């Protein structure tokens, strides 16, 4: 279980690094293709979706940290 949470934590951490962005673009997400999608549809829709994905990834990251902490505490080490 610890290994699964650790792998999930690494993957979500990498996702959060990619999702770092400023409110009006210009961050990593626009550099990696976000500007392409904002040209196809309204930029406000893309920004809202990026914000939602970022919040969800942040929550998953937080749950992984708490879960790993509890597992390590119960393991006795």
N, CA, C and O atoms as CSV, one atom per row, in Angstrom:
chain,resi,resn,atom,element,x,y,z
A,1,UNK,N,N,0.825,-1.192,0.000
A,1,UNK,CA,C,0.000,0.000,0.000
A,1,UNK,C,C,0.873,1.262,0.000
A,1,UNK,O,O,0.547,2.261,-0.642
A,2,UNK,N,N,1.982,1.191,0.730
A,2,UNK,CA,C,2.884,2.343,0.781
A,2,UNK,C,C,3.495,2.590,-0.590
A,2,UNK,O,O,3.638,3.738,-1.011
A,3,UNK,N,N,3.853,1.523,-1.285
A,3,UNK,CA,C,4.437,1.661,-2.620
A,3,UNK,C,C,3.433,2.275,-3.598
A,3,UNK,O,O,3.798,3.135,-4.399
A,4,UNK,N,N,2.185,1.844,-3.538
A,4,UNK,CA,C,1.158,2.378,-4.434
A,4,UNK,C,C,0.929,3.866,-4.172
A,4,UNK,O,O,0.832,4.653,-5.113
A,5,UNK,N,N,0.843,4.253,-2.902
A,5,UNK,CA,C,0.651,5.668,-2.575
A,5,UNK,C,C,1.866,6.503,-2.958
A,5,UNK,O,O,1.728,7.656,-3.367
A,6,UNK,N,N,3.051,5.924,-2.826
A,6,UNK,CA,C,4.271,6.649,-3.200
A,6,UNK,C,C,4.320,6.889,-4.706
A,6,UNK,O,O,4.686,7.977,-5.150
A,7,UNK,N,N,3.955,5.881,-5.492
A,7,UNK,CA,C,3.932,6.042,-6.947
A,7,UNK,C,C,2.887,7.067,-7.351
A,7,UNK,O,O,3.142,7.918,-8.202
A,8,UNK,N,N,1.700,6.986,-6.738
A,8,UNK,CA,C,0.647,7.960,-7.031
A,8,UNK,C,C,1.091,9.370,-6.658
A,8,UNK,O,O,0.799,10.325,-7.378
A,9,UNK,N,N,1.793,9.503,-5.540
A,9,UNK,CA,C,2.285,10.803,-5.103
A,9,UNK,C,C,3.271,11.386,-6.111
A,9,UNK,O,O,3.213,12.579,-6.413
A,10,UNK,N,N,4.168,10.564,-6.631
A,10,UNK,CA,C,5.139,11.042,-7.621
A,10,UNK,C,C,4.425,11.477,-8.897
A,10,UNK,O,O,4.745,12.524,-9.461
A,11,UNK,N,N,3.458,10.678,-9.354
A,11,UNK,CA,C,2.734,11.020,-10.581
A,11,UNK,C,C,1.929,12.309,-10.428
A,11,UNK,O,O,1.925,13.154,-11.323
A,12,UNK,N,N,1.252,12.455,-9.296
A,12,UNK,CA,C,0.456,13.667,-9.068
A,12,UNK,C,C,1.374,14.872,-8.896
A,12,UNK,O,O,1.027,15.978,-9.310
A,13,UNK,N,N,2.532,14.670,-8.294
A,13,UNK,CA,C,3.485,15.772,-8.153
A,13,UNK,C,C,3.966,16.259,-9.512
A,13,UNK,O,O,4.079,17.464,-9.738
A,14,UNK,N,N,4.248,15.329,-10.416
A,14,UNK,CA,C,4.644,15.708,-11.775
A,14,UNK,C,C,3.518,16.422,-12.504
A,14,UNK,O,O,3.757,17.379,-13.241
A,15,UNK,N,N,2.288,15.958,-12.299
A,15,UNK,CA,C,1.135,16.621,-12.911
A,15,UNK,C,C,0.982,18.039,-12.389
A,15,UNK,O,O,0.680,18.954,-13.154
A,16,UNK,N,N,1.187,18.227,-11.093
A,16,UNK,CA,C,1.079,19.572,-10.524
A,16,UNK,C,C,2.159,20.505,-11.052
A,16,UNK,O,O,1.921,21.700,-11.222
A,17,UNK,N,N,3.339,19.966,-11.310
A,17,UNK,CA,C,4.404,20.795,-11.882
A,17,UNK,C,C,3.995,21.288,-13.261
A,17,UNK,O,O,4.217,22.451,-13.598
A,18,UNK,N,N,3.401,20.411,-14.059
A,18,UNK,CA,C,2.964,20.796,-15.399
A,18,UNK,C,C,1.815,21.796,-15.334
A,18,UNK,O,O,1.712,22.688,-16.177
A,19,UNK,N,N,0.961,21.647,-14.340
A,19,UNK,CA,C,-0.222,22.494,-14.249
A,19,UNK,C,C,0.036,23.869,-13.628
A,19,UNK,O,O,-0.881,24.684,-13.528
A,20,UNK,N,N,1.275,24.132,-13.210
A,20,UNK,CA,C,1.569,25.451,-12.662
A,20,UNK,C,C,1.288,26.502,-13.730
A,20,UNK,O,O,1.860,26.464,-14.820
A,21,UNK,N,N,0.421,27.419,-13.415
A,21,UNK,CA,C,0.086,28.445,-14.399
A,21,UNK,C,C,-0.418,29.691,-13.694
A,21,UNK,O,O,-0.926,29.645,-12.573
A,22,UNK,N,N,-0.259,30.792,-14.387
A,22,UNK,CA,C,-0.794,32.044,-13.878
A,22,UNK,C,C,-2.234,32.172,-14.346
A,22,UNK,O,O,-2.662,31.448,-15.244
A,23,UNK,N,N,-2.977,33.078,-13.749
A,23,UNK,CA,C,-4.384,33.238,-14.074
A,23,UNK,C,C,-4.641,33.618,-15.520
A,23,UNK,O,O,-5.638,33.181,-16.094
A,24,UNK,N,N,-3.784,34.409,-16.121
A,24,UNK,CA,C,-4.008,34.867,-17.487
A,24,UNK,C,C,-3.062,34.211,-18.475
A,24,UNK,O,O,-2.753,34.800,-19.510
A,25,UNK,N,N,-2.603,33.024,-18.187
A,25,UNK,CA,C,-1.726,32.307,-19.106
A,25,UNK,C,C,-0.283,32.710,-18.892
A,25,UNK,O,O,0.027,33.506,-18.005
A,26,UNK,N,N,0.585,32.166,-19.696
A,26,UNK,CA,C,1.988,32.486,-19.601
A,26,UNK,C,C,2.765,31.555,-18.690
A,26,UNK,O,O,3.981,31.695,-18.554
A,27,UNK,N,N,2.080,30.601,-18.061
A,27,UNK,CA,C,2.767,29.663,-17.192
A,27,UNK,C,C,3.202,28.433,-17.951
A,27,UNK,O,O,3.228,28.422,-19.181
A,28,UNK,N,N,3.542,27.406,-17.215
A,28,UNK,CA,C,4.010,26.174,-17.846
A,28,UNK,C,C,2.925,25.513,-18.684
A,28,UNK,O,O,3.223,24.916,-19.718
A,29,UNK,N,N,1.676,25.611,-18.252
A,29,UNK,CA,C,0.616,24.938,-18.988
A,29,UNK,C,C,0.432,25.530,-20.384
A,29,UNK,O,O,0.173,24.787,-21.331
A,30,UNK,N,N,0.556,26.833,-20.532
A,30,UNK,CA,C,0.423,27.425,-21.858
A,30,UNK,C,C,1.644,27.131,-22.715
A,30,UNK,O,O,1.538,27.035,-23.937
A,31,UNK,N,N,2.798,26.989,-22.084
A,31,UNK,CA,C,4.007,26.671,-22.821
A,31,UNK,C,C,3.940,25.252,-23.380
A,31,UNK,O,O,4.521,24.972,-24.429
A,32,UNK,N,N,3.237,24.356,-22.689
A,32,UNK,CA,C,3.167,22.960,-23.101
A,32,UNK,C,C,1.895,22.634,-23.873
A,32,UNK,O,O,1.477,21.477,-23.901
A,33,UNK,N,N,1.277,23.617,-24.494
A,33,UNK,CA,C,0.137,23.333,-25.354
A,33,UNK,C,C,-1.155,23.985,-24.930
A,33,UNK,O,O,-2.154,23.867,-25.641
A,34,UNK,N,N,-1.180,24.662,-23.814
A,34,UNK,CA,C,-2.413,25.310,-23.385
A,34,UNK,C,C,-2.837,26.430,-24.300
A,34,UNK,O,O,-4.032,26.685,-24.450
A,35,UNK,N,N,-1.870,27.118,-24.926
A,35,UNK,CA,C,-2.224,28.218,-25.825
A,35,UNK,C,C,-2.882,27.696,-27.086
A,35,UNK,O,O,-3.706,28.390,-27.682
A,36,UNK,N,N,-2.535,26.480,-27.510
A,36,UNK,CA,C,-3.159,25.885,-28.684
A,36,UNK,C,C,-4.642,25.667,-28.418
A,36,UNK,O,O,-5.483,25.989,-29.258
A,37,UNK,N,N,-4.961,25.123,-27.255
A,37,UNK,CA,C,-6.348,24.865,-26.925
A,37,UNK,C,C,-7.119,26.152,-26.682
A,37,UNK,O,O,-8.314,26.216,-26.968
A,38,UNK,N,N,-6.468,27.161,-26.169
A,38,UNK,CA,C,-7.177,28.414,-25.926
A,38,UNK,C,C,-7.509,29.114,-27.233
A,38,UNK,O,O,-8.443,29.915,-27.280
A,39,UNK,N,N,-6.761,28.828,-28.301
A,39,UNK,CA,C,-7.093,29.399,-29.599
A,39,UNK,C,C,-8.293,28.700,-30.219
A,39,UNK,O,O,-9.033,29.315,-30.987
A,40,UNK,N,N,-8.499,27.428,-29.902
A,40,UNK,CA,C,-9.617,26.690,-30.473
A,40,UNK,C,C,-10.934,27.021,-29.783
A,40,UNK,O,O,-11.972,27.098,-30.440
A,41,UNK,N,N,-10.905,27.213,-28.500
A,41,UNK,CA,C,-12.115,27.537,-27.762
A,41,UNK,C,C,-11.834,28.745,-26.879
A,41,UNK,O,O,-10.721,29.271,-26.867
A,42,UNK,N,N,-12.836,29.172,-26.151
A,42,UNK,CA,C,-12.662,30.323,-25.276
A,42,UNK,C,C,-11.629,30.065,-24.210
A,42,UNK,O,O,-11.606,28.993,-23.606
A,43,UNK,N,N,-10.773,31.039,-23.974
A,43,UNK,CA,C,-9.700,30.834,-22.999
A,43,UNK,C,C,-10.260,30.686,-21.584
A,43,UNK,O,O,-9.631,30.057,-20.733
A,44,UNK,N,N,-11.425,31.256,-21.329
A,44,UNK,CA,C,-11.981,31.141,-19.986
A,44,UNK,C,C,-12.390,29.695,-19.687
A,44,UNK,O,O,-12.276,29.248,-18.545
A,45,UNK,N,N,-12.860,28.967,-20.689
A,45,UNK,CA,C,-13.235,27.569,-20.492
A,45,UNK,C,C,-11.991,26.735,-20.198
A,45,UNK,O,O,-12.000,25.886,-19.307
A,46,UNK,N,N,-10.929,26.981,-20.948
A,46,UNK,CA,C,-9.689,26.246,-20.736
A,46,UNK,C,C,-9.116,26.568,-19.365
A,46,UNK,O,O,-8.649,25.672,-18.662
A,47,UNK,N,N,-9.146,27.835,-18.979
A,47,UNK,CA,C,-8.617,28.218,-17.665
A,47,UNK,C,C,-9.417,27.571,-16.543
A,47,UNK,O,O,-8.846,27.117,-15.551
A,48,UNK,N,N,-10.738,27.528,-16.696
A,48,UNK,CA,C,-11.561,26.893,-15.664
A,48,UNK,C,C,-11.251,25.403,-15.564
A,48,UNK,O,O,-11.160,24.859,-14.464
A,49,UNK,N,N,-11.090,24.748,-16.698
A,49,UNK,CA,C,-10.767,23.325,-16.666
A,49,UNK,C,C,-9.394,23.076,-16.058
A,49,UNK,O,O,-9.220,22.131,-15.288
A,50,UNK,N,N,-8.415,23.914,-16.395
A,50,UNK,CA,C,-7.087,23.781,-15.795
A,50,UNK,C,C,-7.142,24.018,-14.289
A,50,UNK,O,O,-6.472,23.324,-13.524
A,51,UNK,N,N,-7.936,24.991,-13.867
A,51,UNK,CA,C,-8.077,25.252,-12.433
A,51,UNK,C,C,-8.712,24.068,-11.717
A,51,UNK,O,O,-8.281,23.695,-10.626
A,52,UNK,N,N,-9.736,23.476,-12.328
A,52,UNK,CA,C,-10.396,22.317,-11.717
A,52,UNK,C,C,-9.437,21.140,-11.605
A,52,UNK,O,O,-9.372,20.484,-10.566
A,53,UNK,N,N,-8.695,20.875,-12.674
A,53,UNK,CA,C,-7.743,19.769,-12.655
A,53,UNK,C,C,-6.664,20.022,-11.608
A,53,UNK,O,O,-6.233,19.097,-10.918
A,54,UNK,N,N,-6.226,21.284,-11.489
A,54,UNK,CA,C,-5.199,21.620,-10.501
A,54,UNK,C,C,-5.710,21.406,-9.083
A,54,UNK,O,O,-4.986,20.876,-8.240
A,55,UNK,N,N,-6.944,21.810,-8.812
A,55,UNK,CA,C,-7.517,21.632,-7.470
A,55,UNK,C,C,-7.679,20.153,-7.149
A,55,UNK,O,O,-7.363,19.716,-6.043
A,56,UNK,N,N,-8.172,19.382,-8.115
A,56,UNK,CA,C,-8.347,17.950,-7.890
A,56,UNK,C,C,-6.995,17.276,-7.656
A,56,UNK,O,O,-6.862,16.442,-6.760
A,57,UNK,N,N,-5.995,17.637,-8.459
A,57,UNK,CA,C,-4.660,17.060,-8.278
A,57,UNK,C,C,-4.083,17.457,-6.921
A,57,UNK,O,O,-3.417,16.649,-6.273
A,58,UNK,N,N,-4.330,18.684,-6.489
A,58,UNK,CA,C,-3.867,19.119,-5.175
A,58,UNK,C,C,-4.520,18.345,-4.042
A,58,UNK,O,O,-3.872,18.011,-3.051
A,59,UNK,N,N,-5.807,18.064,-4.194
A,59,UNK,CA,C,-6.503,17.275,-3.174
A,59,UNK,C,C,-5.981,15.843,-3.132
A,59,UNK,O,O,-5.773,15.288,-2.053
A,60,UNK,N,N,-5.770,15.245,-4.301
A,60,UNK,CA,C,-5.223,13.890,-4.342
A,60,UNK,C,C,-3.830,13.868,-3.730
A,60,UNK,O,O,-3.486,12.936,-3.004
A,61,UNK,N,N,-3.024,14.890,-4.020
A,61,UNK,CA,C,-1.676,14.987,-3.458
A,61,UNK,C,C,-1.743,15.067,-1.930
A,61,UNK,O,O,-0.988,14.389,-1.234
A,62,UNK,N,N,-2.650,15.897,-1.416
A,62,UNK,CA,C,-2.797,16.044,0.035
A,62,UNK,C,C,-3.243,14.741,0.692
A,62,UNK,O,O,-2.742,14.373,1.755
A,63,UNK,N,N,-4.181,14.046,0.062
A,63,UNK,CA,C,-4.656,12.772,0.606
A,63,UNK,C,C,-3.529,11.743,0.617
A,63,UNK,O,O,-3.407,10.958,1.558
A,64,UNK,N,N,-2.709,11.749,-0.430
A,64,UNK,CA,C,-1.562,10.826,-0.469
A,64,UNK,C,C,-0.583,11.118,0.655
A,64,UNK,O,O,-0.076,10.194,1.290
A,65,UNK,N,N,-0.311,12.393,0.907
A,65,UNK,CA,C,0.618,12.764,1.979
A,65,UNK,C,C,0.086,12.313,3.331
A,65,UNK,O,O,0.827,11.743,4.131
A,66,UNK,N,N,-1.193,12.565,3.593
A,66,UNK,CA,C,-1.788,12.172,4.876
A,66,UNK,C,C,-1.814,10.649,4.993
A,66,UNK,O,O,-1.503,10.096,6.048
A,67,UNK,N,N,-2.190,9.971,3.898
A,67,UNK,CA,C,-2.232,8.510,3.920
A,67,UNK,C,C,-0.873,7.898,4.173
A,67,UNK,O,O,-0.747,6.962,4.962
A,68,UNK,N,N,0.150,8.422,3.508
A,68,UNK,CA,C,1.502,7.912,3.738
A,68,UNK,C,C,1.959,8.175,5.168
A,68,UNK,O,O,2.607,7.328,5.782
A,69,UNK,N,N,1.625,9.338,5.691
A,69,UNK,CA,C,1.983,9.643,7.076
A,69,UNK,C,C,1.338,8.687,8.057
A,69,UNK,O,O,1.984,8.226,8.998
A,70,UNK,N,N,0.055,8.385,7.840
A,70,UNK,CA,C,-0.640,7.447,8.726
A,70,UNK,C,C,-0.086,6.029,8.592
A,70,UNK,O,O,0.066,5.316,9.583
A,71,UNK,N,N,0.214,5.632,7.353
A,71,UNK,CA,C,0.766,4.287,7.155
A,71,UNK,C,C,2.135,4.142,7.800
A,71,UNK,O,O,2.428,3.117,8.415
A,72,UNK,N,N,2.981,5.169,7.661
A,72,UNK,CA,C,4.297,5.107,8.295
A,72,UNK,C,C,4.193,5.140,9.820
A,72,UNK,O,O,4.981,4.502,10.519
A,73,UNK,N,N,3.217,5.886,10.323
A,73,UNK,CA,C,3.035,5.952,11.775
A,73,UNK,C,C,2.562,4.614,12.320
A,73,UNK,O,O,3.036,4.168,13.364
A,74,UNK,N,N,1.642,3.977,11.628
A,74,UNK,CA,C,1.132,2.665,12.075
A,74,UNK,C,C,2.133,1.543,11.868
A,74,UNK,O,O,2.050,0.500,12.515
A,75,UNK,N,N,3.078,1.762,10.962
A,75,UNK,CA,C,4.101,0.752,10.703
A,75,UNK,C,C,5.105,0.688,11.846
A,75,UNK,O,O,5.772,-0.327,12.042
A,76,UNK,N,N,5.207,1.778,12.597
A,76,UNK,CA,C,6.115,1.790,13.738
A,76,UNK,C,C,7.518,2.269,13.402
A,76,UNK,O,O,8.443,2.103,14.197
A,77,UNK,N,N,7.670,2.841,12.267
A,77,UNK,CA,C,9.001,3.271,11.880
A,77,UNK,C,C,8.982,4.645,11.460
A,77,UNK,O,O,10.022,5.192,11.092
